[in-house]
Amino acid sequence: MKTLRTSLVAAALAAAPLVAVANPCTDAGNNAKADQALGLARALKFTEAEGAAGAVLGACATHPVAVAALGQSIVGQKRYDDAVLRMTTAIAAKPDLSYAYLWRGYAYYYKKQPDKMVGDFETFLKLAPTAPEAAAVKQLLASLRR
């Protein structure tokens, strides 16, 4: 009985195809789509950027470039409550997503909630002190402290 069971298991394993499971968060195609989404957001094509970022986030909910593109797109469309919700969801899934804090901070800025904005901007600076946006964020925070 034991040899029959062993033979059946061995036959099943031999028949099963060896499939490499790709990680959608590091997939080259998703990385390219996320870069495209960010480029669209920076070109102020927010609706297109949101769609492209959403496609990537459907495969990898914490893709950092797609989160940045989505945040910029939603804030750019002045949908501040949606930005807060979507960036909060991203942060809950992966607390070190620096750009989620940046765009949620901007949403709070436009919602006139400076206490929450300051917290998010400070977290952004801790996570990404050399990011291209860091100087502008530091300047904005300094202007509040005067």
C-alpha positions as CSV (number, residue, x, y, z in Angstrom):
1,M,0.0,0.0,0.0
2,K,2.8,2.4,0.9
3,T,4.6,1.9,-2.4
4,L,1.3,2.4,-4.3
5,R,0.8,5.7,-2.5
6,T,4.4,6.8,-3.1
7,S,4.1,5.8,-6.7
8,L,0.9,7.9,-7.1
9,V,2.5,10.9,-5.5
10,A,5.6,10.6,-7.6
11,A,3.5,10.3,-10.8
12,A,1.4,13.3,-9.9
13,L,4.5,15.4,-9.2
14,A,6.1,14.3,-12.4
15,A,3.0,15.2,-14.4
16,A,2.6,18.6,-12.8
17,P,4.2,21.3,-15.0
18,L,6.9,23.3,-13.4
19,V,5.6,26.9,-13.6
20,A,7.6,29.8,-12.3
21,V,5.4,32.1,-10.3
22,A,6.2,35.7,-11.3
23,N,6.0,38.4,-8.7
24,P,3.7,41.1,-10.1
25,C,5.4,43.8,-7.9
26,T,8.8,43.2,-9.7
27,D,7.4,42.3,-13.1
28,A,9.1,44.3,-15.9
29,G,5.8,44.9,-17.6
30,N,4.2,46.3,-14.5
31,N,7.3,48.4,-13.8
32,A,7.0,49.9,-17.3
33,K,3.3,50.6,-16.9
34,A,3.9,52.2,-13.5
35,D,6.6,54.4,-15.0
36,Q,4.2,55.3,-17.9
37,A,1.5,56.2,-15.3
38,L,3.9,58.5,-13.4
39,G,5.0,60.2,-16.6
40,L,1.3,60.8,-17.5
41,A,0.7,62.2,-14.0
42,R,3.7,64.5,-14.3
43,A,2.3,65.6,-17.7
44,L,-0.9,66.5,-15.9
45,K,-2.9,63.8,-17.8
46,F,-4.5,62.7,-14.5
47,T,-7.3,60.6,-15.8
48,E,-5.0,58.6,-18.1
49,A,-2.5,58.3,-15.3
50,E,-5.1,57.1,-12.8
51,G,-6.2,54.3,-15.2
52,A,-2.6,53.2,-15.9
53,A,-1.7,53.2,-12.2
54,G,-4.9,51.4,-11.3
55,A,-4.0,48.6,-13.8
56,V,-0.7,48.1,-12.1
57,L,-2.2,48.3,-8.6
58,G,-4.7,45.6,-9.5
59,A,-1.7,43.2,-9.9
60,C,0.4,44.6,-7.1
61,A,-1.5,46.8,-4.6
62,T,1.8,48.2,-3.1
63,H,3.8,49.0,-6.2
64,P,5.5,52.2,-5.1
65,V,5.7,54.0,-8.5
66,A,2.0,53.2,-9.2
67,V,1.0,54.5,-5.8
68,A,2.9,57.7,-6.5
69,A,1.2,58.1,-9.9
70,L,-2.2,57.4,-8.4
71,G,-1.7,59.8,-5.5
72,Q,-0.6,62.6,-7.8
73,S,-3.5,61.9,-10.2
74,I,-6.2,61.9,-7.6
75,V,-4.8,65.0,-5.9
76,G,-4.4,66.6,-9.3
77,Q,-8.1,66.0,-9.9
78,K,-8.9,67.7,-6.6
79,R,-10.5,64.5,-5.2
80,Y,-8.9,65.0,-1.8
81,D,-11.1,62.7,0.2
82,D,-10.5,59.9,-2.3
83,A,-6.8,60.6,-2.2
84,V,-6.8,60.3,1.6
85,L,-8.7,57.0,1.4
86,R,-6.6,55.4,-1.3
87,M,-3.2,56.5,0.2
88,T,-4.3,55.4,3.7
89,T,-5.2,52.0,2.2
90,A,-1.8,51.8,0.5
91,I,0.0,52.8,3.8
92,A,-2.0,50.1,5.7
93,A,-0.8,47.5,3.2
94,K,2.8,48.7,3.2
95,P,3.8,51.4,5.8
96,D,7.0,52.4,4.1
97,L,5.4,53.8,0.9
98,S,6.9,57.2,1.1
99,Y,4.9,58.7,-1.8
100,A,1.6,57.6,-0.2
101,Y,2.5,59.9,2.7
102,L,3.5,62.7,0.3
103,W,0.2,62.6,-1.6
104,R,-2.0,62.1,1.4
105,G,-0.1,65.0,3.0
106,Y,-1.0,67.2,0.0
107,A,-4.6,66.1,0.2
108,Y,-4.6,67.2,3.8
109,Y,-3.0,70.5,2.8
110,Y,-5.8,71.2,0.4
111,K,-8.4,70.0,2.9
112,K,-6.9,72.5,5.3
113,Q,-5.9,69.9,7.9
114,P,-2.4,71.1,8.7
115,D,-1.9,68.8,11.7
116,K,-2.4,65.7,9.6
117,M,-0.4,67.2,6.7
118,V,2.6,67.9,8.9
119,G,2.6,64.3,10.2
120,D,2.5,62.9,6.7
121,F,5.1,65.2,5.3
122,E,7.5,64.5,8.2
123,T,7.0,60.8,7.6
124,F,7.7,61.3,3.9
125,L,10.9,63.1,4.8
126,K,12.0,60.3,7.1
127,L,11.4,57.7,4.5
128,A,12.7,59.6,1.5
129,P,15.0,62.4,2.7
130,T,16.7,62.7,-0.7
131,A,13.6,62.5,-2.9
132,P,13.3,65.3,-5.5
133,E,10.2,66.6,-3.6
134,A,12.0,66.7,-0.3
135,A,13.2,70.3,-0.6
136,A,9.7,71.6,-1.5
137,V,8.2,69.7,1.5
138,K,10.9,71.1,3.8
139,Q,10.2,74.6,2.6
140,L,6.5,74.2,3.1
141,L,6.9,72.9,6.6
142,A,9.4,75.7,7.4
143,S,6.8,78.3,6.3
144,L,4.3,76.9,8.7
145,R,6.7,77.1,11.6
146,R,7.4,80.8,11.2
